[in-house]
Amino acid sequence: MAYIEGFVAAVPRANKDAYRKHAEQAVPFFKKLGAVRMVESWGDDVPDGKITDFKGAVKAKPDEDIVFSWVEYPDRATRDQANESMRNEATMQSMSNMPFDAKRMIFAGFDPIIDEGKKAKAGYVDGSVIPVPSGKKQAYLESMKQKAKVLKECGATRVVDAWGDDVPEGKITDYKGAVKAENNETVVYSWVEWPSKEIRDAAWDKVMNDPRMQPDQMPFDGKRMIYGGFETLLDQ
């Protein structure tokens, strides 16, 4: 079973190229530790929310954009060993001069419960973080399987929903605070991969008007879900 390390960060707009280069340098390191895929995507269509949003999740400043990224591992054991190695690896220490404020980055481990579609390079990504009542995991799974079917019919290549498994509390920011998660809720990290932004934009009207996608059928508080569209910076 695959395992996901999901990240959200605020990066100065002026550092976009520096961030891309930093990510490219990190790929061989993560692959050496067992990662099978690393994706970095840059905020393109990230709306402000009334209660929660991606910008608030990482306390983004006016000159910063949101990065939504993840690393895929074959299982949690490989991910845990990778994280332990990173804490001690001299190579990682040499990469510590990151082109953004890592103290505001949020990260956690997630267990995929839905992974529908083919695994190919993503042209565009819709990312979201969702607070779901822990007791409604099965209802969420059934609802999102229906959603994945609709999305794939409209052109999405892959739909993933990953259930919070190792979600730490942060000193400044964290996933639970990002969606104002309550004690009885679990954080879900979810994304949709599209061949291109054009296909994604054309699809969303169809998706949102499909009767199978009605908000009252969703077993969570959609008002606290955070979401946005992201252009792919790196997919290796």
Summary of the structure (lengths in Angstrom):
residues: 236
radius of gyration: 16.9
end to end distance: 19.5
largest distance: 53.1
contacts: 774
relative contact order: 0.23
helix: 39%
strand: 34%
